[in-house]
Amino acid sequence: MLAHTDHWRGRLVETAVGTTAGQHTSGRPGPGGGTAPGRAGTAPWHWALTVAGCAAVVAAALAAAPATGTPGPARPTPKALPAAVAPDPAAAELPLDCGPFPVKIAISFAADLGDGRPGTVVAAHCAAENGTPPDAVYLLGPGPAGGRPVVLATLLSERENLTVGRLALRSDGAVTGHAQGYSGDDVPRFEPDISLDLTWTRKGGGWDRSQTAAPLSRT
């Protein structure tokens, strides 16, 4: 009886693995002249094993595939904005130490830089009576409850002794600019000898600046 049971189990495995769904083999004579079950017989357990195998394959595929949910909202596209809907640089308290001189706005533009909020990029300097005062560049955001605009970032410090001649928004949300300056105190203020193209790109919670030398422009 034990040998018979082992033989039946071997046939069970052989039938489940070695046959296909569409195959049918008629019975063949057995050792006693009877008919033995064919390899692809119609025993109910054959279909049960096939269904279970398919279910296992599907389950494995679902487990391997990453779960995907509803796509989140797309990041806002950087774009220029009307000055009326952005922070007014004239109303902001810029961190320039000008002493008795007023602060002068040299260049500014309003934009959504890709975060969905109105902002203003501004270059400003002290309105000194003589010389060429250096510029600082700031990013302004709306103040609390519609109050005075706040400085979100200092993109260029006046201590770098550069005069900004251009600021612009790039299509990817970066801020670009051009500035000129002086390599030393003995360089005449009317003849700068440093010329730079500047690019500010958002990096994490701040801004990263890169610069390249540019041809000098004489005025």
Secondary structure, 3 states (H helix, E strand, C coil): CHHHHHHHHHHHHHHHHHCCCCCCCCCEECCCCCEECCCCCCCHHHHHHHHHHHHHHHHHHHHHCCCCCCCCCCCCCCEECCHHHCCCHHHCCCCCCCCCCCEEEEEEEEEECCCCCEEEEEEEEECCCCCCCCCEEEEEECCHHHCCCEEEEEEECHHHCEEEEEEEECCCCCEEEEEEECCCCCCCCCCCCEEEEEEEEEECCEEEEEEEECCCCCC
